[in-house]
């Protein structure tokens, strides 16, 4: 969520690239054999729970989907910023 706040709305591809670079568990702990598998992992492990809790929204832009924080997501991120600062 902090990455979304820094970058603003970002594509799913951008989130996958960030997840790979940062070795986030949704990719690092699974064997994604192709790009479709990476998108499924992103959706099921990251985006679906965040959308269900109201922290992010998906916006269709042509064939692509852009992900952005909601006001509730920004408030939650600010409330738990100290956890990120400790790391």
C-alpha positions, 0 to 999 in steps of 0.5 A, a space after each residue: 500500500 505504501 508503494 501505491 501511495 508513492 506511485 499513485 495509480 499503478 498497473 497490475 504489471 507495475 505491481 508485479 514488477 515491484 513484487 518481484 524486485 522487492 521479493 514479496 511473498 505473493 511471488 517469492 513463495 510461489 512458483 509462477 510459471 508464466 505471466 498469467 500465473 503471476 496475475 492470478 497470484 497478485 489478484 488472489 493474494 493481494 488485490 482481492 483481500 484489499 478490495 474486499 476490505 475497501 483499501 484499494 480500487 481497480 479502475 479499468 483503463 482500456 484493457 488494463 486495470 489501474 490500482 489506486 488507494 481509497 481514502 480508507 486505504 490512505 487512512 489505514 496506511 497512515 495509522 500503521 506507518 510506524 510499522 514500516 518505519 521500524 523496518 
